[in-house]
């Protein structure tokens, strides 16, 4: 069996033959912010959490989740996170959609995002701690993968734009693989795709299928 960190090495070869990530545009739309928060911070050995006043317990839960998940991420990706890794937490989905960390308009289906150039993770809490764990680990896996491939520092943006974009199936597949590995929902979804003939080639793999089919491909690479 190959060691898990070879997932990235194998994927670098595949990336040259597949399409890059599809970027969405939000031209002509304005983001309105209805809430003004008094932001607080709390630190753990590897992370620095930003949260609105009154939600310190949520930040502490996030710290516990990520510190517990980090050893496996480091082992699998052969990569350590940046010092004081910033994680921004919003107490609701509606508050999250008003974030000014990025200018893009966020839809209700966006569960979190990684601002790759500054290596910041931004997530909401939707009321489910299982979902909270999934999204936190998923997004930190994104950030560590970007650092692994593009490096860190001032040259990161240039490397990302001049070398290649990470294909969506790989970017989401590796984060799904690291955050939930494989579960009943993933198995049912992909079985249905196979049985009903809507599995698509990696070069045309976008949308929700990129998460589940991508995770399946990453799992195959990791265990062969």
C-alpha positions in Angstrom: 0.0 0.0 0.0 1.3 3.5 -0.8 1.7 6.0 2.0 -1.1 8.5 1.9 1.0 11.6 1.2 1.8 10.1 -2.2 -1.8 11.1 -3.2 -0.5 14.6 -4.0 2.5 13.3 -6.0 0.4 11.1 -8.1 -2.2 13.8 -8.6 0.5 16.2 -9.9 1.0 14.0 -12.9 -2.7 13.7 -13.6 -3.2 17.5 -13.3 -1.4 18.2 -16.5 -4.1 16.4 -18.5 -7.2 17.7 -16.9 -9.1 21.0 -16.7 -8.6 23.5 -13.9 -11.0 24.8 -11.3 -14.0 26.6 -12.6 -14.1 30.1 -11.2 -17.5 31.8 -10.5 -18.1 35.5 -11.0 -20.4 37.8 -9.1 -20.1 40.9 -11.3 -22.8 43.5 -10.7 -23.9 42.2 -7.3 -23.4 43.9 -4.0 -22.8 42.2 -0.6 -24.8 43.8 2.2 -23.6 43.4 5.8 -26.4 43.6 8.4 -24.4 42.7 11.4 -21.4 44.3 13.1 -19.5 42.0 15.3 -17.1 42.6 18.2 -14.5 40.0 17.3 -12.5 38.0 19.8 -9.7 35.6 19.5 -8.6 32.4 21.2 -5.5 30.3 20.4 -4.6 26.6 20.5 -1.2 25.2 19.9 -1.6 25.4 16.1 -4.6 27.6 15.3 -5.9 31.1 16.0 -9.7 31.4 16.0 -11.6 34.6 15.4 -15.2 34.6 16.6 -17.9 37.1 17.5 -18.3 37.9 21.2 -20.5 35.4 23.0 -19.4 32.4 20.9 -16.2 31.5 22.7 -17.5 28.0 23.4 -17.9 27.4 19.6 -14.4 28.5 19.0 -13.1 26.2 21.7 -15.0 23.3 20.2 -13.4 24.1 16.8 -10.0 24.1 18.4 -10.6 20.7 19.9 -11.8 19.3 16.5 -8.9 20.6 14.5 -6.2 19.8 17.1 -7.5 16.2 17.1 -7.6 16.0 13.3 -4.2 17.6 12.7 -1.9 14.7 13.3 -3.6 12.6 10.6 -3.6 15.6 8.2 0.2 16.1 8.8 0.8 12.4 8.3 -1.3 12.0 5.2 -0.3 15.2 3.4 3.3 15.3 4.6 2.8 18.9 5.3 2.6 21.1 8.5 0.2 24.0 8.8 1.4 27.6 9.1 1.9 29.0 12.6 -1.2 30.5 14.2 -3.3 29.2 11.4 -6.3 31.7 11.2 -9.8 30.2 11.3 -12.8 32.6 11.2 -16.0 31.3 12.7 -19.5 32.7 12.0 -22.4 31.7 14.3 -24.9 31.3 11.5 -25.1 30.7 7.8 -26.6 34.1 7.2 -23.8 35.9 9.1 -21.3 33.8 7.1 -22.8 35.0 3.8 -22.1 38.6 4.8 -18.3 38.0 5.3 -16.0 40.6 3.8 -13.0 38.2 3.8 -13.8 37.7 0.1 -15.9 39.8 -2.2 -17.6 37.0 -4.0 -21.3 36.5 -3.3 -21.8 33.3 -1.2 -24.9 31.2 -1.8 -26.8 29.3 0.9 -25.2 26.1 -0.3 -21.7 27.3 0.5 -20.6 25.5 3.7 -17.2 27.2 4.1 -14.2 28.3 2.1 -10.5 28.6 2.2 -8.9 31.9 1.2 -5.8 30.3 -0.2 -3.4 33.3 -0.8 -3.5 34.2 2.9 -4.2 30.7 4.1 -7.4 31.6 6.0 -10.3 29.3 6.7 -13.8 30.7 7.1 -16.7 28.6 8.3 -20.3 29.0 9.7 -22.0 26.9 12.3 -25.3 25.5 11.0 -26.4 23.9 14.3 -24.8 20.5 13.6 -21.5 19.6 15.3 -21.0 16.8 12.8 -21.3 19.2 9.9 -19.1 21.6 11.8 -16.3 19.0 12.1 -16.7 18.0 8.5 -16.4 21.5 7.2 -13.5 22.5 9.5 -11.3 19.6 8.6 -12.3 19.8 4.9 -11.2 23.4 4.7 -8.0 23.0 6.6 -7.1 20.1 4.3 -7.7 22.5 1.4 -5.3 25.0 2.9 -2.6 22.5 3.6 -2.9 21.1 0.1 -2.6 24.5 -1.5 0.6 25.2 0.6 2.0 21.8 -0.4 1.5 22.4 -4.1 2.0 26.1 -4.4 4.3 26.9 -1.5 4.0 29.8 0.9 5.0 33.5 0.9 4.9 36.2 -1.8 5.4 33.9 -4.7 2.3 31.8 -3.9 -0.2 33.7 -6.0 2.2 33.8 -9.0 2.8 30.0 -8.7 -1.0 29.4 -8.5 -1.7 31.5 -11.6 1.3 30.6 -13.8 1.8 26.8 -13.1 -1.8 25.4 -12.9 -5.0 25.5 -11.1 -5.8 22.5 -9.0 -8.6 20.5 -10.7 -11.8 20.7 -8.8 -12.2 16.9 -8.5 -8.8 16.7 -6.8 -9.2 19.8 -4.6 -12.5 18.7 -3.3 -11.8 14.9 -3.4 -8.7 15.1 -1.2 -10.6 17.3 1.3 -13.5 15.0 1.4 -11.2 12.0 1.8 -9.4 13.7 4.7 -12.6 15.0 6.4 -15.0 12.0 6.2 -12.9 9.4 4.2 -15.9 7.4 3.0 -19.4 7.2 4.5 -22.8 5.7 3.7 -23.9 8.8 1.9 -20.8 8.9 -0.3 -21.2 5.2 -1.1 -24.9 5.5 -2.0 -24.3 8.6 -4.1 -21.6 7.0 -6.2 -23.3 3.7 -6.5 -26.3 5.5 -7.9 -24.1 7.4 -10.3 -22.5 4.2 -11.6 -25.8 2.3 -11.9 -27.6 5.1 -13.7 -24.7 6.1 -15.9 -23.9 9.6 -14.9 -20.3 9.1 -13.8 -18.3 11.6 -15.9 -14.6 11.9 -16.9 -12.4 13.7 -14.5 -11.8 16.5 -17.0 -15.5 17.4 -17.0 -16.1 16.7 -13.3 -17.8 19.7 -11.5 -20.6 20.3 -9.0 -21.5 18.0 -6.1 -20.3 14.9 -8.0 -16.7 16.3 -7.9 -16.7 15.9 -4.1 -17.9 12.3 -4.0 -16.4 10.9 -7.2 -13.2 12.9 -6.5 -13.0 11.4 -3.0 -13.4 7.9 -4.6 -10.5 8.6 -7.0 -8.3 10.0 -4.2 -9.1 7.0 -2.0 -8.1 4.7 -4.8 -4.7 6.5 -5.3 -4.1 6.4 -1.5 -4.7 2.7 -1.1 -2.9 1.4 -4.2 
